[in-house]
């Protein structure tokens, strides 16, 4: 989807980073600054989110994956590393299913093989109902608090707050439906790409069983756990996260 907003910096081998629910490319700020020294860092905003908020949102993980693949193809990129966070982790699993020959190395971060997440801080249906009643701004603030151990007092909470305000109500609801209806478990055995799984042990969205399932079923995978971090490891411990990514990709 060539009309998506994309932040594109650096000159080396491409690294595509896909944000999650209520996110945007803004949330990768600490990564972009460091990783652009070594890679061409490509951070798109999904349809209906961030600065792609004028683009009609997608109602399935598959259509989100296709929108990013179309964008990358339009940019003339044939091979790239791929990193996805949270819902973006589902999207990159789907992208690998659709175009595994284009993906060099894969990073599944703070994510799992099922969109209808067991033991999530609230069910998808509860999130949809509260979104409808409380509105986008209140919902994005409330949910973003669960992404940090220190909630809205966390250092980079402002990036999440800014990203959440850019999304549309329709995009947020469509994404919740997309996640609820997505199941990537059966495809895990088909992922042949060298894969790194990253997870914070205080994550309230994805439990340990989710990441263990990824690690046990993706044949060439490894799992790194960040102790004392919640869902947004990349913002809670940016330096260590960046070093972990660089070490894996080199």
ZADO-1210 file (C-alpha; in nm, 4 decimals, padded with zeros to 6 digits):
<atoms>
<atom x="00.0000" y="00.0000" z="00.0000" code="UNK" pos="1"/>
<atom x="00.2097" y="00.2847" z="-00.1361" code="UNK" pos="2"/>
<atom x="00.0102" y="00.5642" z="00.0343" code="UNK" pos="3"/>
<atom x="00.1146" y="00.4589" z="00.3846" code="UNK" pos="4"/>
<atom x="00.3366" y="00.6911" z="00.5861" code="UNK" pos="5"/>
<atom x="00.6834" y="00.5452" z="00.6322" code="UNK" pos="6"/>
<atom x="00.9913" y="00.6705" z="00.8159" code="UNK" pos="7"/>
<atom x="01.2946" y="00.5589" z="00.6130" code="UNK" pos="8"/>
<atom x="01.6464" y="00.6384" z="00.7410" code="UNK" pos="9"/>
<atom x="01.9919" y="00.4847" z="00.7016" code="UNK" pos="10"/>
<atom x="02.1670" y="00.3354" z="00.4017" code="UNK" pos="11"/>
<atom x="02.2603" y="-00.0256" z="00.4735" code="UNK" pos="12"/>
<atom x="02.0629" y="-00.3537" z="00.4587" code="UNK" pos="13"/>
<atom x="01.6902" y="-00.2872" z="00.5231" code="UNK" pos="14"/>
<atom x="01.5328" y="-00.3553" z="00.8629" code="UNK" pos="15"/>
<atom x="01.1521" y="-00.3259" z="00.8607" code="UNK" pos="16"/>
<atom x="00.9927" y="-00.2651" z="01.2025" code="UNK" pos="17"/>
<atom x="00.6157" y="-00.3050" z="01.2452" code="UNK" pos="18"/>
<atom x="00.4388" y="-00.1403" z="01.5382" code="UNK" pos="19"/>
<atom x="00.1490" y="-00.2812" z="01.7370" code="UNK" pos="20"/>
<atom x="-00.2038" y="-00.1882" z="01.8432" code="UNK" pos="21"/>
<atom x="-00.2511" y="00.1872" z="01.9019" code="UNK" pos="22"/>
<atom x="00.1124" y="00.2398" z="01.8031" code="UNK" pos="23"/>
<atom x="00.2984" y="00.4170" z="01.5256" code="UNK" pos="24"/>
<atom x="00.6505" y="00.4701" z="01.3963" code="UNK" pos="25"/>
<atom x="00.6891" y="00.7351" z="01.6705" code="UNK" pos="26"/>
<atom x="00.7301" y="00.4563" z="01.9260" code="UNK" pos="27"/>
<atom x="01.0514" y="00.3336" z="01.7611" code="UNK" pos="28"/>
<atom x="01.2349" y="00.6635" z="01.8247" code="UNK" pos="29"/>
<atom x="01.5095" y="00.5173" z="02.0539" code="UNK" pos="30"/>
<atom x="01.5648" y="00.2325" z="01.8074" code="UNK" pos="31"/>
<atom x="01.5792" y="00.4478" z="01.4959" code="UNK" pos="32"/>
<atom x="01.8488" y="00.6722" z="01.6435" code="UNK" pos="33"/>
<atom x="02.0792" y="00.3773" z="01.7149" code="UNK" pos="34"/>
<atom x="01.9941" y="00.1205" z="01.4489" code="UNK" pos="35"/>
<atom x="02.0135" y="00.3637" z="01.1561" code="UNK" pos="36"/>
<atom x="02.3916" y="00.3619" z="01.2032" code="UNK" pos="37"/>
<atom x="02.3976" y="-00.0001" z="01.0877" code="UNK" pos="38"/>
<atom x="02.0781" y="-00.0563" z="00.8839" code="UNK" pos="39"/>
<atom x="01.8304" y="00.1152" z="00.6599" code="UNK" pos="40"/>
<atom x="01.5529" y="00.1384" z="00.9201" code="UNK" pos="41"/>
<atom x="01.2019" y="00.1351" z="00.7735" code="UNK" pos="42"/>
<atom x="00.9161" y="00.2033" z="01.0152" code="UNK" pos="43"/>
<atom x="00.5732" y="00.2287" z="00.8498" code="UNK" pos="44"/>
<atom x="00.2506" y="00.3409" z="01.0135" code="UNK" pos="45"/>
<atom x="-00.0221" y="00.0804" z="00.9676" code="UNK" pos="46"/>
<atom x="-00.3450" y="00.1835" z="00.7895" code="UNK" pos="47"/>
<atom x="-00.5529" y="00.4011" z="01.0222" code="UNK" pos="48"/>
<atom x="-00.2671" y="00.4503" z="01.2711" code="UNK" pos="49"/>
<atom x="-00.0061" y="00.7217" z="01.3183" code="UNK" pos="50"/>
<atom x="00.0395" y="00.9421" z="01.0125" code="UNK" pos="51"/>
<atom x="-00.1424" y="00.6808" z="00.8009" code="UNK" pos="52"/>
<atom x="-00.4640" y="00.7801" z="00.9799" code="UNK" pos="53"/>
<atom x="-00.6228" y="00.8990" z="00.6558" code="UNK" pos="54"/>
<atom x="-00.5830" y="00.5512" z="00.5045" code="UNK" pos="55"/>
<atom x="-00.8752" y="00.3098" z="00.5375" code="UNK" pos="56"/>
<atom x="-00.7951" y="00.0649" z="00.8199" code="UNK" pos="57"/>
<atom x="-00.7631" y="-00.3108" z="00.7744" code="UNK" pos="58"/>
<atom x="-00.9916" y="-00.5605" z="00.9460" code="UNK" pos="59"/>
<atom x="-00.7586" y="-00.8615" z="00.9338" code="UNK" pos="60"/>
<atom x="-00.3967" y="-00.9405" z="01.0196" code="UNK" pos="61"/>
<atom x="-00.3564" y="-01.0803" z="00.6693" code="UNK" pos="62"/>
<atom x="-00.4617" y="-00.7525" z="00.5043" code="UNK" pos="63"/>
<atom x="-00.2278" y="-00.5570" z="00.7345" code="UNK" pos="64"/>
<atom x="00.0575" y="-00.7879" z="00.6333" code="UNK" pos="65"/>
<atom x="-00.0241" y="-00.7390" z="00.2659" code="UNK" pos="66"/>
<atom x="-00.0329" y="-00.3599" z="00.3077" code="UNK" pos="67"/>
<atom x="00.3248" y="-00.3596" z="00.4431" code="UNK" pos="68"/>
<atom x="00.4482" y="-00.6037" z="00.1794" code="UNK" pos="69"/>
<atom x="00.2958" y="-00.3848" z="-00.0938" code="UNK" pos="70"/>
<atom x="00.4693" y="-00.0801" z="00.0550" code="UNK" pos="71"/>
<atom x="00.8060" y="-00.2578" z="00.0673" code="UNK" pos="72"/>
<atom x="00.7608" y="-00.3798" z="-00.2889" code="UNK" pos="73"/>
<atom x="00.6754" y="-00.0254" z="-00.4015" code="UNK" pos="74"/>
<atom x="01.0014" y="00.0904" z="-00.2376" code="UNK" pos="75"/>
<atom x="01.1908" y="-00.1580" z="-00.4545" code="UNK" pos="76"/>
<atom x="01.3144" y="-00.3692" z="-00.1621" code="UNK" pos="77"/>
<atom x="01.3496" y="-00.7407" z="-00.2314" code="UNK" pos="78"/>
<atom x="01.5207" y="-00.8633" z="00.0865" code="UNK" pos="79"/>
<atom x="01.5003" y="-00.7349" z="00.4440" code="UNK" pos="80"/>
<atom x="01.5178" y="-00.8165" z="00.8133" code="UNK" pos="81"/>
<atom x="01.1778" y="-00.8031" z="00.9831" code="UNK" pos="82"/>
<atom x="01.0809" y="-00.7098" z="01.3393" code="UNK" pos="83"/>
<atom x="00.7280" y="-00.6897" z="01.4766" code="UNK" pos="84"/>
<atom x="00.5985" y="-00.5883" z="01.8189" code="UNK" pos="85"/>
<atom x="00.2715" y="-00.7069" z="01.9773" code="UNK" pos="86"/>
<atom x="00.0039" y="-00.6988" z="01.7036" code="UNK" pos="87"/>
<atom x="00.2960" y="-00.6165" z="01.4748" code="UNK" pos="88"/>
<atom x="00.4435" y="-00.9514" z="01.5815" code="UNK" pos="89"/>
<atom x="00.1338" y="-01.1215" z="01.4425" code="UNK" pos="90"/>
<atom x="00.1671" y="-00.9175" z="01.1241" code="UNK" pos="91"/>
<atom x="00.5313" y="-01.0169" z="01.0698" code="UNK" pos="92"/>
<atom x="00.4429" y="-01.3843" z="01.1208" code="UNK" pos="93"/>
<atom x="00.1812" y="-01.3386" z="00.8490" code="UNK" pos="94"/>
<atom x="00.4263" y="-01.1508" z="00.6249" code="UNK" pos="95"/>
<atom x="00.6719" y="-01.4380" z="00.6600" code="UNK" pos="96"/>
<atom x="00.3952" y="-01.6797" z="00.5634" code="UNK" pos="97"/>
<atom x="00.3236" y="-01.4745" z="00.2498" code="UNK" pos="98"/>
<atom x="00.6828" y="-01.3905" z="00.1503" code="UNK" pos="99"/>
<atom x="00.9341" y="-01.5940" z="00.3508" code="UNK" pos="100"/>
<atom x="01.1892" y="-01.5739" z="00.0683" code="UNK" pos="101"/>
<atom x="01.2108" y="-01.1964" z="00.1168" code="UNK" pos="102"/>
<atom x="01.2670" y="-01.2111" z="00.4932" code="UNK" pos="103"/>
<atom x="01.6305" y="-01.2588" z="00.5963" code="UNK" pos="104"/>
<atom x="01.5962" y="-01.2734" z="00.9775" code="UNK" pos="105"/>
<atom x="01.2800" y="-01.2449" z="01.1851" code="UNK" pos="106"/>
<atom x="01.2249" y="-01.0905" z="01.5296" code="UNK" pos="107"/>
<atom x="00.8972" y="-01.1651" z="01.7088" code="UNK" pos="108"/>
<atom x="00.8832" y="-00.9276" z="02.0030" code="UNK" pos="109"/>
<atom x="00.6234" y="-00.9121" z="02.2816" code="UNK" pos="110"/>
<atom x="00.3857" y="-01.1243" z="02.0789" code="UNK" pos="111"/>
<atom x="00.2408" y="-01.4724" z="02.0376" code="UNK" pos="112"/>
<atom x="00.0848" y="-01.7176" z="01.7936" code="UNK" pos="113"/>
<atom x="-00.2774" y="-01.6302" z="01.8798" code="UNK" pos="114"/>
<atom x="-00.4519" y="-01.2968" z="01.8516" code="UNK" pos="115"/>
<atom x="-00.7176" y="-01.3784" z="02.1102" code="UNK" pos="116"/>
<atom x="-00.4625" y="-01.3636" z="02.3914" code="UNK" pos="117"/>
<atom x="-00.5185" y="-01.5875" z="02.6933" code="UNK" pos="118"/>
<atom x="-00.4677" y="-01.4147" z="03.0304" code="UNK" pos="119"/>
<atom x="-00.4516" y="-01.0688" z="02.8680" code="UNK" pos="120"/>
<atom x="-00.5146" y="-00.7848" z="03.1174" code="UNK" pos="121"/>
<atom x="-00.8681" y="-00.7743" z="02.9696" code="UNK" pos="122"/>
<atom x="-01.0392" y="-00.9656" z="02.6890" code="UNK" pos="123"/>
<atom x="-01.0543" y="-00.8306" z="02.3347" code="UNK" pos="124"/>
<atom x="-01.4327" y="-00.7922" z="02.3700" code="UNK" pos="125"/>
<atom x="-01.3863" y="-00.5900" z="02.6891" code="UNK" pos="126"/>
<atom x="-01.1392" y="-00.3635" z="02.5088" code="UNK" pos="127"/>
<atom x="-01.3885" y="-00.3129" z="02.2254" code="UNK" pos="128"/>
<atom x="-01.6693" y="-00.2275" z="02.4651" code="UNK" pos="129"/>
<atom x="-01.4580" y="00.0136" z="02.6671" code="UNK" pos="130"/>
<atom x="-01.3312" y="00.1755" z="02.3472" code="UNK" pos="131"/>
<atom x="-01.6914" y="00.2361" z="02.2433" code="UNK" pos="132"/>
<atom x="-01.7946" y="00.3766" z="02.5826" code="UNK" pos="133"/>
<atom x="-01.4810" y="00.5638" z="02.6919" code="UNK" pos="134"/>
<atom x="-01.3484" y="00.6809" z="02.3556" code="UNK" pos="135"/>
<atom x="-01.0086" y="00.6556" z="02.1894" code="UNK" pos="136"/>
<atom x="-00.8006" y="00.8955" z="02.4006" code="UNK" pos="137"/>
<atom x="-00.9025" y="00.7466" z="02.7349" code="UNK" pos="138"/>
<atom x="-00.8671" y="00.3903" z="02.6034" code="UNK" pos="139"/>
<atom x="-00.5238" y="00.4459" z="02.4492" code="UNK" pos="140"/>
<atom x="-00.3955" y="00.6036" z="02.7718" code="UNK" pos="141"/>
<atom x="-00.5390" y="00.3252" z="02.9875" code="UNK" pos="142"/>
<atom x="-00.4028" y="00.0445" z="02.7704" code="UNK" pos="143"/>
<atom x="-00.0619" y="00.2097" z="02.7239" code="UNK" pos="144"/>
<atom x="-00.0224" y="00.2172" z="03.1041" code="UNK" pos="145"/>
<atom x="-00.0219" y="-00.1656" z="03.1020" code="UNK" pos="146"/>
<atom x="00.2775" y="-00.1640" z="02.8664" code="UNK" pos="147"/>
<atom x="00.5156" y="-00.0306" z="03.1315" code="UNK" pos="148"/>
<atom x="00.6083" y="-00.1462" z="03.4805" code="UNK" pos="149"/>
<atom x="00.5920" y="00.2195" z="03.5881" code="UNK" pos="150"/>
<atom x="00.2727" y="00.2780" z="03.3902" code="UNK" pos="151"/>
<atom x="00.2241" y="00.6431" z="03.2817" code="UNK" pos="152"/>
<atom x="00.5243" y="00.7561" z="03.4888" code="UNK" pos="153"/>
<atom x="00.7594" y="00.5622" z="03.2581" code="UNK" pos="154"/>
<atom x="01.0310" y="00.7513" z="03.0697" code="UNK" pos="155"/>
<atom x="00.8905" y="00.7053" z="02.7193" code="UNK" pos="156"/>
<atom x="00.5203" y="00.6879" z="02.7989" code="UNK" pos="157"/>
<atom x="00.4761" y="01.0155" z="02.6086" code="UNK" pos="158"/>
<atom x="00.5656" y="00.8421" z="02.2803" code="UNK" pos="159"/>
<atom x="00.2825" y="00.5941" z="02.3314" code="UNK" pos="160"/>
<atom x="00.0425" y="00.8686" z="02.4322" code="UNK" pos="161"/>
<atom x="00.1238" y="01.0665" z="02.1180" code="UNK" pos="162"/>
<atom x="00.0910" y="00.7596" z="01.8944" code="UNK" pos="163"/>
<atom x="-00.2432" y="00.6598" z="02.0459" code="UNK" pos="164"/>
<atom x="-00.3933" y="01.0037" z="01.9826" code="UNK" pos="165"/>
<atom x="-00.3109" y="00.9795" z="01.6110" code="UNK" pos="166"/>
<atom x="-00.5119" y="00.6603" z="01.5549" code="UNK" pos="167"/>
<atom x="-00.8737" y="00.6603" z="01.4421" code="UNK" pos="168"/>
<atom x="-01.1553" y="00.4981" z="01.6386" code="UNK" pos="169"/>
<atom x="-01.2379" y="00.2793" z="01.3392" code="UNK" pos="170"/>
<atom x="-00.8771" y="00.1602" z="01.3088" code="UNK" pos="171"/>
<atom x="-00.8604" y="00.0720" z="01.6780" code="UNK" pos="172"/>
<atom x="-01.1821" y="-00.1295" z="01.6681" code="UNK" pos="173"/>
<atom x="-01.0909" y="-00.2986" z="01.3382" code="UNK" pos="174"/>
<atom x="-00.7520" y="-00.3983" z="01.4828" code="UNK" pos="175"/>
<atom x="-00.9161" y="-00.5575" z="01.7872" code="UNK" pos="176"/>
<atom x="-01.1426" y="-00.7589" z="01.5568" code="UNK" pos="177"/>
<atom x="-00.8425" y="-00.8541" z="01.3426" code="UNK" pos="178"/>
<atom x="-00.6501" y="-00.9800" z="01.6437" code="UNK" pos="179"/>
<atom x="-00.9447" y="-01.1756" z="01.7833" code="UNK" pos="180"/>
<atom x="-00.9914" y="-01.3558" z="01.4514" code="UNK" pos="181"/>
<atom x="-00.6230" y="-01.4360" z="01.3882" code="UNK" pos="182"/>
<atom x="-00.4523" y="-01.7639" z="01.4742" code="UNK" pos="183"/>
<atom x="-00.0992" y="-01.8300" z="01.3521" code="UNK" pos="184"/>
<atom x="-00.0319" y="-02.1472" z="01.5483" code="UNK" pos="185"/>
<atom x="-00.0512" y="-02.3859" z="01.2540" code="UNK" pos="186"/>
<atom x="00.1912" y="-02.1771" z="01.0501" code="UNK" pos="187"/>
<atom x="00.4725" y="-02.1748" z="01.3076" code="UNK" pos="188"/>
<atom x="00.6155" y="-02.5038" z="01.1828" code="UNK" pos="189"/>
<atom x="00.6492" y="-02.3481" z="00.8362" code="UNK" pos="190"/>
<atom x="00.8676" y="-02.0572" z="00.9508" code="UNK" pos="191"/>
<atom x="01.2189" y="-02.1481" z="00.8388" code="UNK" pos="192"/>
<atom x="01.3756" y="-01.8049" z="00.8897" code="UNK" pos="193"/>
<atom x="01.6271" y="-01.7615" z="01.1712" code="UNK" pos="194"/>
<atom x="01.4100" y="-01.6094" z="01.4447" code="UNK" pos="195"/>
<atom x="01.4625" y="-01.4226" z="01.7708" code="UNK" pos="196"/>
<atom x="01.1804" y="-01.4003" z="02.0254" code="UNK" pos="197"/>
<atom x="01.1945" y="-01.1157" z="02.2802" code="UNK" pos="198"/>
<atom x="00.9681" y="-01.0924" z="02.5854" code="UNK" pos="199"/>
<atom x="00.9498" y="-00.8964" z="02.9100" code="UNK" pos="200"/>
<atom x="00.8614" y="-01.1146" z="03.2072" code="UNK" pos="201"/>
<atom x="00.6168" y="-00.8519" z="03.3417" code="UNK" pos="202"/>
<atom x="00.4184" y="-00.8437" z="03.0161" code="UNK" pos="203"/>
<atom x="00.0446" y="-00.8209" z="03.0895" code="UNK" pos="204"/>
<atom x="-00.0698" y="-00.8836" z="02.7318" code="UNK" pos="205"/>
<atom x="00.1260" y="-01.1962" z="02.6336" code="UNK" pos="206"/>
<atom x="00.2033" y="-01.4623" z="02.8931" code="UNK" pos="207"/>
<atom x="00.5055" y="-01.6940" z="02.9088" code="UNK" pos="208"/>
<atom x="00.3148" y="-01.9782" z="02.7447" code="UNK" pos="209"/>
<atom x="00.2623" y="-01.7649" z="02.4344" code="UNK" pos="210"/>
<atom x="00.6331" y="-01.6995" z="02.3793" code="UNK" pos="211"/>
<atom x="00.7272" y="-02.0567" z="02.4717" code="UNK" pos="212"/>
<atom x="00.4864" y="-02.1783" z="02.2041" code="UNK" pos="213"/>
<atom x="00.6627" y="-01.9589" z="01.9487" code="UNK" pos="214"/>
<atom x="01.0036" y="-02.0831" z="02.0590" code="UNK" pos="215"/>
<atom x="00.9062" y="-02.4511" z="02.0625" code="UNK" pos="216"/>
<atom x="00.7385" y="-02.4475" z="01.7204" code="UNK" pos="217"/>
<atom x="00.9616" y="-02.2199" z="01.5112" code="UNK" pos="218"/>
<atom x="01.2468" y="-02.4511" z="01.4218" code="UNK" pos="219"/>
<atom x="01.5384" y="-02.2056" z="01.4162" code="UNK" pos="220"/>
<atom x="01.4413" y="-01.9780" z="01.7038" code="UNK" pos="221"/>
<atom x="01.5833" y="-01.8505" z="02.0306" code="UNK" pos="222"/>
<atom x="01.4161" y="-01.6712" z="02.3209" code="UNK" pos="223"/>
<atom x="01.5555" y="-01.3800" z="02.5194" code="UNK" pos="224"/>
<atom x="01.3678" y="-01.2712" z="02.8324" code="UNK" pos="225"/>
<atom x="01.4052" y="-00.9225" z="02.9796" code="UNK" pos="226"/>
<atom x="01.3601" y="-00.9417" z="03.3545" code="UNK" pos="227"/>
<atom x="01.1635" y="-00.6618" z="03.5169" code="UNK" pos="228"/>
<atom x="01.0215" y="-00.5263" z="03.1899" code="UNK" pos="229"/>
<atom x="00.6628" y="-00.5208" z="03.0740" code="UNK" pos="230"/>
<atom x="00.5221" y="-00.5132" z="02.7199" code="UNK" pos="231"/>
<atom x="00.7357" y="-00.2248" z="02.5880" code="UNK" pos="232"/>
<atom x="01.0858" y="-00.3573" z="02.6505" code="UNK" pos="233"/>
<atom x="01.2199" y="-00.1398" z="02.3680" code="UNK" pos="234"/>
<atom x="01.1201" y="00.1723" z="02.5631" code="UNK" pos="235"/>
<atom x="01.1857" y="00.0456" z="02.9165" code="UNK" pos="236"/>
<atom x="01.5377" y="-00.0809" z="02.8443" code="UNK" pos="237"/>
<atom x="01.6235" y="00.0720" z="02.5072" code="UNK" pos="238"/>
<atom x="02.0010" y="00.0267" z="02.5204" code="UNK" pos="239"/>
<atom x="01.9888" y="-00.3439" z="02.6016" code="UNK" pos="240"/>
<atom x="01.7069" y="-00.3996" z="02.3514" code="UNK" pos="241"/>
<atom x="01.9037" y="-00.2285" z="02.0737" code="UNK" pos="242"/>
<atom x="02.2183" y="-00.4287" z="02.1558" code="UNK" pos="243"/>
<atom x="02.0165" y="-00.7516" z="02.1548" code="UNK" pos="244"/>
<atom x="01.8722" y="-00.6739" z="01.8120" code="UNK" pos="245"/>
<atom x="02.2108" y="-00.5757" z="01.6671" code="UNK" pos="246"/>
<atom x="02.3780" y="-00.8883" z="01.8052" code="UNK" pos="247"/>
<atom x="02.1129" y="-01.1096" z="01.6458" code="UNK" pos="248"/>
<atom x="02.1154" y="-00.9370" z="01.3077" code="UNK" pos="249"/>
<atom x="02.4912" y="-00.9165" z="01.2564" code="UNK" pos="250"/>
</atoms>
